Amino acid sequence: MANTKSAKKRIRQNLKRREHNRRYTAAARTYVTKTRALIEEGKLDEAEQAMRMAASTLDKAAGKGVIHKGNASRRKSRLAQALAKARAA
């Protein structure tokens, strides 16, 4: 357990930041999962709309510094590739 006043403050700050960051990561994860599920089901038009939402939430998370910019870019790219592959098939 923290002893110093500054360490206790750090614990409070970290908890607050963790809650804040979890909102963004959870939202992004939700949309990515929805998009993948729709692609698997073959509902490509709905999947495209879900992909737009996923891309938006990933960009927001990256903009806030919750996830790395490259991480967001890679996830968007893989979703787009999966959607394009499903459309081709």
Secondary structure, DSSP 8 states (H G I E B T S, - for coil): ---SHHHHHHHHHHHHHHHHHHHHHHHHHHHHHHHHHHHHHT-HHHHHHHHHHHHHHHHHHHHHTSS-HHHHHHHHHHHHHHHHHHHH-
